[in-house]
Amino acid sequence: MSPLAPPPSDRKLTWGLAVAQLINWGPLFAVFPVFVGPMERELGWSRATLNGAMTAALLAGGLAAIPAGRWVDRHGGRALLSGAAWIGGALVALWAACDNLALFYLVWIGIGICHAGALSDPAYAVIVASAREPRRVVTFMTFVTGFSTSVFLPFASVLVDRFGWRGALLVLAGIQLVPGAMTWWALRGTRGGLQGQPSGDGTPLRAAMRTRAFWALALCFCAQSFMSTGLAFHLMPLLQERGLSETAVLLAIALYGPCQVGARAVLFLFGRRADIRLIGRIATLALPAALVVLALAGNRLWLVLGYTVLWGVANGLITIVRASGVAEILGPRGFGQVSGALTTAAMLPRTAAPLVLALLWQAGGGYGPVAWLLAAVGVLAALGFFVAARPQREKE
C-alpha cells in the first residue's frame, strides 16, 4: 500500500468486497457438495472420507483465524485478502489433479487456511477499520454474498456436466483471479485498525477476553454455529423422515435463502437508525422460536415453512450482528483479532455438530429429539447475546 494513497470511498469498498466475497464463497466453499458424487464414482473414495476433507478445512480455518485477524489489524487487509483468494484458486486447480487421498486432504487444509484470509472475518475487519458507515457496508456485502450458493451450485453443476469434475475445477480456479483483483483494487489506501500504533504490554484480544461480554458473545456464536452447521447436514433427512415429499422438502430449503437476504435488505434500508443490540436480541430469540416451530411442525408444510422463514430471518440478521454488534459491544480496536478469536471458539461446535446430531439420531431411533435439542442450544445463544448486550456500568 502506498502511504500517499487516499482511503477508498465507502462505495468502492462496498462493491469491491461484495463482489469478491460473492465469488470467494463459491469455489472455496459452496461448490464442494457438487464434486463429492463425481469424485466418489471415479476415485472410489467413500462419501464420509471425502466430506472429512471439508471438516479438516473448517478446523484449519478456525485455527488460522486469530493470526489472520492480527495481520489485518497491523497491516491492513489488501495483501491478505487478495493473496488468499489467488492462493485459494491455485489450490482449487491442484484439487483438479488429485488422485491421492493425502494430497486431497492437504489441498483442503490449505483451502481452509485461505478461508481465514479470504472470507468474511478479514473483510469485516477491513470494513470496521476503514468504512465511514461500517454497518451499511457490512449489510450490503452480506446481502450480495447471500446469493453465492444460489449462483455457484447450479453453475458448478453445469460445468461438471460439460467438462467433467476436473475441468469444472479448472474453470472455477480461473474465476478466483477476479476476487483477488477486486480486493487489490478496492482496498488500496485502507489501513489496519492498529497500524502505526504501539503494541503495548497487552493486546486488544487480551483486553477483550477479560470482559464478560466477550465470553457471552463466544457462547452465543458457538451455539449458533452448532445449530447452523448441524441443520445444514441434517435438515433434509429430518424432513424426509416426517414423510414430506421431495418437492415440499426442496421448497422449505429453497425458501431459506430469500428470507435471509430479505432480512439483510430491510436492515440495509434502515441503515444507522437500526439499534444493533435490539436487532441482535430479536435475532437470537428467533433462533429457538424457529426450532420449537420445527419440533412441533410434524409433516404440516405450512408450519415447516414458518420455521424456514423464522430461521432465515434470524440467521440473516445474525450475520450483521456478527460484525457490527461485536464492534459496538467490544469496541472497534483490534477487531480483526477479536473477531478471529470468536471464530476460533466456534470451530469445535461447528465441526462436531453433524456427528453429534447423527449420534443423537442413532440413539433415539430417529430425528424426534433433534429439533428440541437444537431449540435448547438456541436458548443458550439468546442468553449469551442478552448478557453481552447489557450496558456496561463499570469498566471490566
C-alpha positions in Angstrom: 0.0 0.0 0.0 1.3 3.4 -0.9 1.5 5.7 2.1 0.1 8.5 -0.1 -2.9 6.5 -1.3 -6.2 8.1 -0.2 -8.6 5.9 1.6 -11.3 4.4 -0.6 -14.9 5.6 -0.6 -17.5 3.5 1.1 -19.0 2.9 -2.4 -15.7 1.5 -3.7 -15.2 -0.6 -0.5 -18.7 -1.9 -0.6 -18.7 -3.1 -4.3 -15.1 -4.4 -4.2 -15.7 -6.5 -1.1 -19.2 -7.5 -2.1 -18.2 -8.9 -5.5 -15.1 -10.5 -4.1 -17.0 -12.3 -1.3 -19.8 -13.4 -3.6 -17.1 -15.2 -5.7 -14.8 -16.4 -3.0 -17.6 -18.3 -1.2 -18.3 -20.2 -4.4 -15.1 -22.0 -5.4 -13.6 -22.0 -1.9 -16.7 -23.4 -0.1 -20.1 -23.6 -1.6 -19.4 -25.9 -4.6 -17.9 -28.7 -2.5 -21.0 -30.9 -2.4 -21.3 -30.8 -6.2 -17.9 -32.6 -6.6 -18.5 -35.3 -3.9 -20.5 -37.6 -6.2 -18.3 -37.4 -9.3 -15.1 -38.0 -7.2 -16.8 -40.9 -5.3 -17.6 -42.6 -8.6 -14.2 -42.0 -10.3 -11.8 -42.4 -7.4 -13.7 -44.9 -5.2 -13.3 -42.9 -2.0 -16.3 -43.1 0.4 -18.6 -40.1 0.9 -17.6 -39.9 4.5 -13.9 -39.8 3.6 -14.5 -37.0 1.0 -16.5 -34.9 3.5 -13.8 -35.4 6.0 -11.7 -33.0 3.9 -14.2 -30.2 4.4 -14.1 -30.9 8.2 -10.3 -30.6 8.1 -10.6 -27.3 6.2 -13.0 -25.9 8.8 -10.6 -26.8 11.6 -7.6 -25.3 9.7 -9.6 -22.1 9.0 -10.6 -21.8 12.7 -7.0 -22.2 13.9 -5.8 -19.6 11.3 -8.5 -17.0 12.2 -6.6 -15.3 15.1 -3.3 -14.9 13.2 -5.2 -13.6 10.1 -7.1 -11.1 12.3 -3.9 -9.9 13.9 -2.4 -9.4 10.4 -5.3 -7.3 9.3 -5.2 -5.2 12.4 -1.5 -4.5 12.0 -1.0 -4.4 8.2 -4.5 -3.9 6.6 -6.3 -6.5 4.6 -5.3 -5.7 1.0 -2.4 -8.2 0.7 -4.1 -10.9 2.8 -7.5 -10.9 1.1 -6.0 -10.7 -2.4 -3.3 -13.3 -1.7 -5.6 -15.7 0.0 -8.1 -15.5 -3.0 -5.3 -16.2 -5.5 -3.7 -19.0 -3.5 -7.1 -20.5 -3.0 -7.6 -20.5 -6.8 -4.2 -22.3 -7.2 -5.3 -24.9 -4.7 -8.6 -25.4 -6.5 -6.6 -26.1 -9.6 -4.4 -28.6 -7.7 -7.6 -30.2 -6.5 -8.4 -30.9 -10.1 -5.3 -33.0 -10.3 -5.9 -35.1 -7.2 -5.7 -38.8 -7.4 -4.1 -39.3 -4.0 -6.2 -39.0 -0.8 -3.4 -37.5 1.2 -2.9 -34.8 -1.4 -6.7 -34.1 -1.4 -6.7 -33.5 2.3 -3.6 -31.3 2.1 -5.3 -29.2 -0.6 -8.4 -28.8 1.5 -6.4 -27.9 4.7 -4.7 -25.2 2.5 -8.1 -24.0 1.3 -9.3 -23.9 4.9 -6.4 -21.6 5.8 -7.4 -19.5 2.8 -10.9 -19.2 4.3 -9.3 -17.3 7.2 -7.7 -14.8 4.8 -10.3 -14.5 2.1 -13.7 -14.9 3.6 -15.9 -12.9 5.9 -13.8 -12.2 9.0 -10.9 -10.3 7.4 -13.4 -8.4 5.2 -15.3 -7.4 8.3 -12.1 -6.2 10.0 -11.2 -4.0 6.9 -14.7 -2.5 7.0 -14.7 -1.7 10.7 -11.2 -0.1 10.4 -11.8 1.8 7.1 -15.5 2.5 6.3 -17.3 5.7 7.3 -20.6 3.7 7.7 -19.4 0.2 8.6 -22.8 -1.2 9.3 -24.2 -0.3 5.8 -21.1 -1.7 4.1 -21.3 -4.9 6.1 -25.1 -5.2 5.4 -24.8 -4.7 1.7 -21.8 -7.0 1.4 -23.6 -9.8 3.2 -26.8 -9.1 1.1 -24.8 -9.8 -2.1 -22.8 -12.7 -0.6 -26.1 -14.4 0.3 -26.6 -15.2 -3.4 -23.3 -17.1 -3.6 -24.7 -20.6 -3.1 -27.6 -19.9 -5.4 -25.3 -18.8 -8.1 -22.4 -21.3 -7.8 -24.2 -24.5 -7.0 -26.1 -24.6 -10.3 -23.1 -23.1 -12.2 -20.8 -25.7 -10.9 -23.3 -28.5 -11.8 -23.4 -27.2 -15.4 -19.6 -27.1 -15.5 -19.3 -30.7 -14.3 -21.9 -31.9 -16.8 -20.0 -30.2 -19.6 -16.3 -30.5 -18.7 -16.2 -33.3 -16.0 -15.3 -32.6 -12.4 -11.6 -31.9 -13.1 -12.4 -29.5 -16.0 -15.0 -27.7 -13.9 -12.5 -27.1 -11.1 -10.0 -25.6 -13.5 -12.7 -23.1 -14.6 -13.5 -22.3 -11.0 -9.8 -21.8 -10.3 -9.6 -19.3 -13.1 -12.6 -17.4 -11.7 -10.7 -17.0 -8.4 -8.4 -14.4 -10.2 -11.4 -12.0 -10.0 -11.9 -11.6 -6.3 -8.1 -11.2 -5.8 -8.1 -8.4 -8.3 -11.2 -6.8 -6.9 -9.8 -6.6 -3.4 -6.4 -5.4 -4.6 -8.2 -2.6 -6.4 -10.8 -1.7 -3.8 -8.6 -1.9 -0.7 -5.9 0.5 -1.9 -5.5 3.1 0.8 -7.0 1.1 3.6 -5.1 0.6 6.9 -5.2 -1.8 9.7 -7.1 -0.6 12.8 -3.8 -0.9 14.8 -1.4 0.2 12.1 1.1 2.7 13.3 0.1 2.2 17.0 2.5 0.7 19.6 1.5 -2.8 20.6 1.9 -2.0 24.4 2.1 -4.6 27.0 -1.2 -6.3 26.2 -3.3 -6.8 23.1 -6.8 -5.8 22.3 -7.7 -9.6 22.3 -6.3 -10.0 25.9 -8.3 -6.9 27.0 -11.5 -8.3 25.3 -11.0 -11.7 27.0 -11.1 -10.1 30.4 -14.6 -8.9 29.8 -17.9 -10.7 30.5 -19.2 -9.6 27.1 -16.5 -11.4 25.1 -17.3 -14.8 26.7 -21.1 -14.2 26.4 -20.6 -13.5 22.7 -18.5 -16.6 22.3 -21.3 -18.6 23.9 -23.8 -17.1 21.5 -21.8 -17.7 18.3 -20.7 -21.2 19.4 -24.3 -22.1 19.9 -25.4 -20.5 16.6 -22.6 -22.2 14.7 -23.6 -25.6 16.2 -27.2 -25.2 15.1 -26.5 -23.8 11.6 -23.9 -26.5 10.7 -26.0 -29.3 12.2 -29.1 -28.3 10.3 -27.1 -27.8 7.0 -26.3 -31.5 7.2 -29.5 -33.0 8.7 -32.5 -30.8 7.8 -33.2 -32.7 4.6 -33.2 -36.2 6.1 -35.2 -34.9 9.1 -38.0 -33.6 6.9 -37.9 -36.7 4.7 -38.3 -38.8 7.8 -41.5 -37.0 8.6 -43.0 -38.1 5.3 -42.8 -34.8 3.4 -42.5 -35.1 -0.4 -39.3 -34.3 -2.1 -40.9 -31.2 -3.6 -42.0 -29.9 -0.2 -38.6 -30.5 1.3 -36.9 -28.6 -1.5 -39.4 -25.8 -1.2 -38.7 -25.5 2.5 -34.9 -25.4 1.9 -35.1 -23.0 -1.0 -37.1 -20.5 1.0 -34.3 -20.1 3.5 -32.0 -18.0 1.2 -34.6 -15.4 0.2 -35.6 -14.9 3.8 -32.0 -14.5 4.9 -31.3 -12.0 2.1 -34.6 -10.2 2.6 -33.8 -9.6 6.3 -30.5 -8.1 5.4 -32.1 -5.9 2.7 -34.6 -4.5 5.3 -31.8 -3.8 7.7 -29.8 -2.0 5.0 -32.8 0.3 4.3 -33.0 1.3 8.0 -29.2 2.0 8.0 -27.9 3.8 11.1 -31.4 4.1 12.5 -31.4 0.4 13.5 -30.3 -0.4 17.0 -27.8 -3.3 16.5 -28.3 -4.5 20.1 -32.1 -4.7 19.6 -31.6 -6.4 16.3 -29.3 -9.0 18.0 -31.9 -9.6 20.7 -34.7 -10.2 18.2 -32.5 -12.4 16.0 -31.2 -14.6 18.8 -34.8 -15.0 20.3 -36.0 -16.1 16.8 -33.4 -18.9 16.8 -35.0 -21.1 19.5 -38.5 -20.0 18.4 -37.8 -21.3 14.9 -36.7 -24.6 16.2 -39.7 -25.0 18.5 -41.8 -24.5 15.4 -39.8 -27.1 13.6 -40.2 -29.5 16.5 -44.0 -29.1 16.6 -44.5 -29.0 12.8 -44.6 -32.7 12.1 -45.4 -33.1 8.4 -47.5 -29.9 8.2 -45.9 -28.0 5.4 -47.2 -24.6 6.5 -45.5 -24.9 9.9 -42.3 -26.2 8.3 -42.3 -23.1 6.0 -42.9 -21.0 9.1 -39.8 -22.5 10.6 -37.9 -21.6 7.4 -39.0 -18.0 7.5 -38.0 -17.5 11.1 -34.7 -19.3 10.7 -33.8 -17.5 7.6 -34.6 -14.1 9.0 -32.7 -14.8 12.3 -29.6 -16.0 10.5 -29.7 -13.2 8.0 -29.7 -10.7 10.9 -27.1 -12.5 13.0 -24.6 -12.2 10.1 -24.8 -8.4 10.5 -24.7 -8.6 14.3 -21.6 -10.8 14.0 -19.7 -7.8 12.6 -21.4 -4.6 13.7 -22.6 -5.9 17.0 -19.2 -7.2 18.1 -17.6 -3.9 17.1 -20.2 -1.9 19.1 -20.2 -4.2 22.2 -16.4 -4.8 22.5 -15.2 -1.8 20.6 -13.6 -1.5 17.1 -10.0 -1.6 18.4 -8.3 -4.8 17.4 -11.5 -6.0 15.8 -9.6 -8.4 13.4 -8.1 -10.5 16.2 -11.1 -10.3 18.5 -13.4 -11.5 15.7 -10.9 -14.2 14.8 -10.9 -15.4 18.3 -14.7 -15.7 18.3 -14.4 -17.7 15.0 -11.8 -20.0 16.6 -14.0 -20.6 19.6 -16.9 -21.7 17.3 -14.6 -24.1 15.4 -15.2 -27.2 17.6 -19.0 -26.8 17.9 -19.2 -26.2 14.1 -17.2 -29.3 13.2 -18.8 -31.5 15.9 -22.4 -30.7 15.1 -23.0 -33.1 12.2 -21.6 -36.1 14.2 -23.4 -35.2 17.4 -26.7 -35.0 15.7 -26.0 -38.2 13.8 -25.3 -40.0 17.1 -28.5 -38.5 18.6 -30.5 -39.8 15.6 -29.0 -43.2 16.1 -29.6 -43.3 19.8 -33.1 -42.0 19.5 -34.1 -44.1 16.6 -35.0 -41.1 14.6 -34.8 -37.3 14.5 -37.5 -36.7 17.1 -35.2 -35.3 19.8 -33.0 -33.3 17.5 -35.2 -30.2 17.0 -35.8 -29.9 20.8 -32.0 -30.2 21.5 -31.3 -27.5 19.0 -34.0 -25.3 20.5 -32.3 -25.6 23.9 -29.0 -24.7 22.2 -30.8 -21.7 20.7 -31.8 -20.6 24.2 -28.1 -20.6 25.1 -27.4 -18.4 22.1 -30.0 -15.9 23.1 -28.9 -15.8 26.7 -25.3 -15.2 25.6 -26.2 -12.3 23.5 -28.5 -10.7 26.1 -25.7 -10.9 28.6 -23.2 -9.4 26.2 -25.6 -6.6 25.1 -26.2 -5.3 28.6 -24.8 -1.8 29.0 -21.6 -1.8 31.0 -21.9 0.4 34.1 -18.3 -0.1 35.0 -15.0 -0.8 33.3 -14.4 -4.5 33.2 
